[in-house]
Amino acid sequence: MHYIPQLIVDALLLGGIYTLMVIGLALSFGVTRVINFAHGEAVMLGAYGAYTIALVSGIDPLLALPLLMVIGCLFGMALFKVAIEPVLKAPHVNQILLTFGIGLVLQNVAVMIWKADERSVVTPYAYSSFQFGEVFVPGGRLIGFGVAVVLVGALFFWLRHTEFGRATRALDEQRDAAVLVGINVKRMYALAFGLSVALGVATGVILSFIGAISPFMGFHILVKGFAIIVLGGLGSIVGAVLGAFLLAFAETAVSYYVPNGTGWAEAVAFAVLFLVLVLRPRGIVGQAVAD
């Protein structure tokens, strides 16, 4: 029982990062109805972008974050126009194979540029910690959590209080009505996809200074991301937030209370994905996976 306060803190910090990791994936699917299997590689490229900038110029990852997000958004919009838009009306399996192939290409490009060695960005705050009674708060994770909260909050504000944000919500909630009132559908699709990539890049920037990064990290991120959005409900941004914290608490509890729990925690995402698909395909909020 004495582990509970520490467990809660660790799970909350992890849940914030998971939220940022998947909220873009939920946004792009909710708007375009295309499941982006290359989202993990967007996170990976963000991590390596922060690593490269720090290595070449010594700029802190947090200072490089806005620039990397802008580059990620523009790259995502261009990728959508060139590769995704032509298959919008194609069968889902075609879209899956396309985005999966894009992910493989990006992964191999990363191997050619940065090799397969694990890297990380060393910052003064990455390995710092704070103690409150018997609870330890890792400095790097706390900063990552703070950045995630700011970016997720900014996304919700944008969706509710800006013209483009309201148009994005309209496409998600009432697609036919949005078309009838004159919303430029393809432009909003590209914008949503670009924002999704930008949020993935931001997640990678955070991961660059709180853990090891490699060209192959995208697969593990993708598995956890799908477990979260299936748990929350495909296409639901609110569901993605709930799913992120639920998975974070489940993984943290397993790592604390199950023998060799750190290894078993990685399997939690697979277990959650399986159970939700069998017991509640619609997740907590959102539509059925098969819809």
Backbone torsions as a table, in degrees:
resi	resn	phi	psi	omega
1	MET	NA	-28.2	-177.2
2	HIS	-70.2	-9.8	176.9
3	TYR	-82.4	-14.4	-169.7
4	ILE	-59.1	-47.7	178.9
5	PRO	-58.5	-42.6	178.8
6	GLN	-66.1	-38.4	178.5
7	LEU	-61.7	-43.8	-178.7
8	ILE	-62.4	-44.8	179.6
9	VAL	-62.6	-48.6	-179.1
10	ASP	-61.6	-40.8	-179.0
11	ALA	-68.2	-39.2	178.8
12	LEU	-64.3	-44.1	179.3
13	LEU	-63.4	-42.4	178.6
14	LEU	-67.1	-39.2	179.9
15	GLY	-62.9	-36.2	177.9
16	GLY	-63.1	-42.8	179.0
17	ILE	-68.8	-40.3	176.5
18	TYR	-61.3	-37.8	179.5
19	THR	-60.9	-48.0	178.8
20	LEU	-62.6	-35.8	-177.8
21	MET	-63.4	-36.8	-171.6
22	VAL	-107.0	-13.6	-173.0
23	ILE	-67.4	-32.8	175.3
24	GLY	-67.8	-38.5	177.3
25	LEU	-61.9	-42.5	177.8
26	ALA	-66.1	-38.2	-179.8
27	LEU	-64.6	-48.2	-176.8
28	SER	-66.4	-38.1	178.2
29	PHE	-69.3	-40.7	-179.5
30	GLY	-60.4	-33.0	-177.3
31	VAL	-90.9	-50.1	-173.1
32	THR	-93.6	-17.3	-174.7
33	ARG	62.9	22.6	174.6
34	VAL	-109.5	124.1	177.8
35	ILE	-83.4	117.7	-174.8
36	ASN	-89.5	99.3	179.1
37	PHE	-77.0	-1.1	176.5
38	ALA	-99.9	9.7	-176.5
39	HIS	-63.9	-36.3	178.2
40	GLY	-61.0	-34.5	178.5
41	GLU	-72.0	-28.2	173.5
42	ALA	-62.8	-42.2	176.5
43	VAL	-62.3	-45.4	-179.6
44	MET	-59.5	-44.8	-179.8
45	LEU	-65.8	-34.9	175.3
46	GLY	-63.1	-40.5	178.5
47	ALA	-64.2	-44.8	-179.8
48	TYR	-71.9	-29.6	174.5
49	GLY	-62.5	-45.3	177.7
50	ALA	-64.0	-41.1	179.8
51	TYR	-62.7	-44.6	-177.5
52	THR	-66.4	-43.5	179.0
53	ILE	-62.8	-41.6	178.4
54	ALA	-65.1	-39.2	-178.2
55	LEU	-69.0	-42.5	-174.5
56	VAL	-80.2	-43.4	-172.6
57	SER	-116.2	-10.9	-178.8
58	GLY	77.5	10.7	-179.9
59	ILE	-75.1	134.6	-179.8
60	ASP	-63.3	141.8	179.5
61	PRO	-53.6	-37.1	-178.9
62	LEU	-67.4	-33.0	176.8
63	LEU	-73.4	-30.6	178.8
64	ALA	-80.8	-12.0	-174.8
65	LEU	-55.9	-50.1	-178.5
66	PRO	-59.8	-43.9	179.8
67	LEU	-61.9	-44.6	-178.7
68	LEU	-65.2	-36.5	177.9
69	MET	-66.4	-40.4	177.7
70	VAL	-63.0	-45.7	178.2
71	ILE	-61.3	-43.0	179.0
72	GLY	-61.8	-41.3	-179.9
73	CYS	-64.7	-45.9	179.4
74	LEU	-64.2	-41.2	177.8
75	PHE	-62.9	-42.6	179.8
76	GLY	-63.9	-41.7	179.3
77	MET	-65.5	-41.7	178.6
78	ALA	-65.6	-41.3	178.9
79	LEU	-62.6	-39.1	178.7
80	PHE	-63.2	-47.2	-177.8
81	LYS	-63.3	-38.9	-174.4
82	VAL	-81.2	-44.3	-169.2
83	ALA	-111.5	-38.2	-171.9
84	ILE	-86.5	-43.1	-176.6
85	GLU	-55.1	-40.8	-179.7
86	PRO	-63.5	-18.3	-177.2
87	VAL	-111.6	16.8	-178.3
88	LEU	-59.2	-36.4	-178.7
89	LYS	-99.6	7.8	178.6
90	ALA	-79.7	163.8	175.9
91	PRO	-57.2	151.0	-177.4
92	HIS	-57.6	-34.5	-178.2
93	VAL	-64.3	-34.1	176.6
94	ASN	-64.3	-42.6	179.6
95	GLN	-65.1	-40.7	179.9
96	ILE	-63.2	-47.2	-179.4
97	LEU	-63.2	-38.5	179.9
98	LEU	-63.9	-52.2	-177.5
99	THR	-68.0	-33.5	175.4
100	PHE	-63.9	-41.8	177.8
101	GLY	-64.4	-40.1	176.5
102	ILE	-60.0	-41.9	178.0
103	GLY	-60.1	-43.1	178.7
104	LEU	-63.6	-40.9	178.4
105	VAL	-61.9	-47.6	-180.0
106	LEU	-63.0	-37.5	178.0
107	GLN	-62.5	-45.0	-179.2
108	ASN	-70.4	-34.2	174.0
109	VAL	-61.9	-41.6	178.3
110	ALA	-63.0	-39.4	178.2
111	VAL	-63.6	-41.5	-180.0
112	MET	-65.9	-36.7	-176.9
113	ILE	-81.7	-48.8	-171.7
114	TRP	-109.4	0.2	-176.4
115	LYS	67.4	-177.0	-173.7
116	ALA	-97.9	2.0	-178.7
117	ASP	-68.8	147.1	175.0
118	GLU	-76.1	140.3	-179.2
119	ARG	-130.2	171.6	171.2
120	SER	-162.2	159.3	177.4
121	VAL	-99.8	123.9	-179.9
122	VAL	-90.3	119.5	178.0
123	THR	-127.1	157.9	-178.8
124	PRO	-60.7	-29.6	-176.0
125	TYR	-94.7	-10.8	-172.9
126	ALA	-60.9	-39.4	-175.4
127	TYR	-113.2	17.8	175.3
128	SER	-80.3	167.3	178.1
129	SER	-154.0	158.5	177.4
130	PHE	-124.4	145.7	-179.9
131	GLN	-118.7	127.1	175.3
132	PHE	-122.1	97.9	-173.6
133	GLY	66.0	-119.3	178.6
134	GLU	-99.6	7.6	-177.4
135	VAL	-102.9	128.2	177.1
136	PHE	-103.6	133.5	179.4
137	VAL	-117.2	110.8	178.6
138	PRO	-63.8	130.0	-176.1
139	GLY	-63.0	-43.4	-179.4
140	GLY	-62.2	-44.9	179.5
141	ARG	-67.0	-35.8	178.7
142	LEU	-64.7	-42.8	177.5
143	ILE	-65.6	-42.5	177.0
144	GLY	-59.9	-41.2	177.4
145	PHE	-62.0	-43.6	180.0
146	GLY	-62.1	-43.0	178.1
147	VAL	-63.3	-41.9	179.8
148	ALA	-62.1	-43.8	179.8
149	VAL	-61.8	-43.3	-179.6
150	VAL	-63.0	-45.3	-176.9
151	LEU	-70.1	-40.2	177.9
152	VAL	-66.5	-41.4	176.2
153	GLY	-61.9	-39.6	177.9
154	ALA	-64.2	-38.0	178.2
155	LEU	-64.5	-45.3	178.9
156	PHE	-62.7	-40.0	178.1
157	PHE	-62.9	-44.5	179.6
158	TRP	-61.1	-42.0	-178.9
159	LEU	-65.8	-32.3	-173.4
160	ARG	-96.5	-25.9	-168.3
161	HIS	-124.7	10.4	176.2
162	THR	-124.7	158.2	-178.0
163	GLU	-63.0	-47.9	179.7
164	PHE	-65.0	-37.0	178.8
165	GLY	-64.1	-43.9	178.2
166	ARG	-65.6	-35.1	176.8
167	ALA	-65.8	-37.7	177.6
168	THR	-64.3	-43.6	177.8
169	ARG	-63.7	-37.8	-179.9
170	ALA	-62.8	-41.2	178.7
171	LEU	-65.6	-33.5	179.7
172	ASP	-72.8	-41.3	-171.0
173	GLU	-93.4	-41.0	-177.2
174	GLN	-138.7	76.3	-172.8
175	ARG	-58.5	-48.2	-176.9
176	ASP	-63.8	-42.6	179.2
177	ALA	-65.2	-37.0	178.6
178	ALA	-62.4	-39.8	178.5
179	VAL	-65.7	-40.0	-177.1
180	LEU	-66.0	-30.4	-179.2
181	VAL	-88.1	5.4	170.7
182	GLY	95.7	14.8	177.8
183	ILE	-69.2	132.8	177.9
184	ASN	-74.4	97.7	-170.4
185	VAL	-62.6	-50.2	-175.2
186	LYS	-65.7	-34.9	176.7
187	ARG	-65.5	-40.6	179.1
188	MET	-70.4	-34.2	174.1
189	TYR	-58.5	-49.1	-178.3
190	ALA	-62.5	-40.5	179.8
191	LEU	-64.9	-44.4	179.7
192	ALA	-63.0	-41.4	179.2
193	PHE	-66.3	-40.7	177.6
194	GLY	-62.9	-42.6	177.3
195	LEU	-63.9	-37.0	177.3
196	SER	-59.7	-46.3	178.7
197	VAL	-64.7	-40.7	179.7
198	ALA	-60.4	-41.7	178.7
199	LEU	-68.4	-36.0	174.0
200	GLY	-63.1	-43.2	177.4
201	VAL	-59.7	-42.8	178.5
202	ALA	-59.9	-40.4	176.8
203	THR	-61.0	-42.6	178.6
204	GLY	-62.2	-38.6	177.5
205	VAL	-59.8	-43.3	178.0
206	ILE	-64.1	-45.6	-178.7
207	LEU	-64.2	-23.7	-177.5
208	SER	-64.8	-25.1	-178.9
209	PHE	-114.9	3.7	175.8
210	ILE	-115.7	0.0	179.4
211	GLY	-169.1	-178.8	179.6
212	ALA	-81.3	144.4	177.9
213	ILE	-120.3	150.7	177.7
214	SER	-152.9	163.2	178.9
215	PRO	-63.6	-15.3	-175.2
216	PHE	-101.8	7.8	-176.6
217	MET	-70.3	-18.3	-175.8
218	GLY	-62.1	-34.1	-177.9
219	PHE	-63.5	-47.0	-179.5
220	HIS	-64.7	-37.7	177.7
221	ILE	-65.2	-41.3	-179.2
222	LEU	-63.2	-43.2	180.0
223	VAL	-61.2	-47.5	179.7
224	LYS	-66.2	-37.5	179.0
225	GLY	-61.9	-44.0	179.3
226	PHE	-69.8	-35.7	175.7
227	ALA	-60.1	-39.8	-178.4
228	ILE	-69.6	-47.7	-175.9
229	ILE	-74.7	-26.2	173.1
230	VAL	-71.7	-40.0	177.5
231	LEU	-62.8	-44.8	-178.7
232	GLY	-76.9	-30.3	-176.3
233	GLY	119.6	119.4	-177.2
234	LEU	-56.7	131.2	176.2
235	GLY	85.9	-3.0	-178.6
236	SER	-102.2	118.3	179.0
237	ILE	-70.6	-41.5	176.7
238	VAL	-62.3	-42.5	177.3
239	GLY	-61.8	-35.6	178.3
240	ALA	-63.4	-40.2	177.9
241	VAL	-63.6	-47.5	179.3
242	LEU	-61.8	-45.2	-179.8
243	GLY	-62.3	-37.6	-179.4
244	ALA	-62.3	-45.1	-178.5
245	PHE	-73.8	-33.9	176.8
246	LEU	-64.2	-44.5	178.4
247	LEU	-65.9	-39.3	179.1
248	ALA	-61.4	-43.2	178.7
249	PHE	-67.3	-39.1	179.2
250	ALA	-63.9	-46.4	-179.8
251	GLU	-64.0	-42.9	-178.3
252	THR	-66.1	-41.4	178.6
253	ALA	-62.7	-41.7	178.7
254	VAL	-63.9	-43.2	-178.8
255	SER	-65.6	-26.7	-179.2
256	TYR	-86.1	-39.0	-167.0
257	TYR	-113.2	-7.6	178.7
258	VAL	-103.3	133.5	176.9
259	PRO	-55.0	135.4	-173.7
260	ASN	55.3	40.0	-171.6
261	GLY	-65.4	-28.0	-179.4
262	THR	-60.9	-41.3	177.3
263	GLY	-69.1	-41.2	-179.0
264	TRP	-69.7	-25.6	-178.3
265	ALA	-59.4	-31.5	179.7
266	GLU	-66.4	-25.1	-178.7
267	ALA	-83.4	-10.9	-177.2
268	VAL	-60.8	-40.6	-179.0
269	ALA	-60.8	-41.4	178.0
270	PHE	-64.8	-42.0	179.8
271	ALA	-63.9	-43.1	178.8
272	VAL	-62.9	-44.4	-179.6
273	LEU	-59.7	-44.6	-179.1
274	PHE	-65.2	-48.1	-175.8
275	LEU	-65.1	-40.5	-179.2
276	VAL	-67.2	-41.8	179.2
277	LEU	-62.6	-33.5	-178.5
278	VAL	-82.4	-45.3	-170.1
279	LEU	-93.0	-36.0	-176.6
280	ARG	-148.1	80.1	-176.4
281	PRO	-57.7	-25.2	-179.8
282	ARG	-80.2	-8.8	-177.9
283	GLY	70.5	-166.7	-179.6
284	ILE	-71.2	-46.2	179.3
285	VAL	-135.9	143.1	174.2
286	GLY	117.7	-169.5	-173.8
287	GLN	-98.6	165.0	179.1
288	ALA	-66.6	149.5	-179.0
289	VAL	-60.8	-33.7	-176.4
290	ALA	-80.5	-8.6	-176.8
291	ASP	-67.8	NA	NA
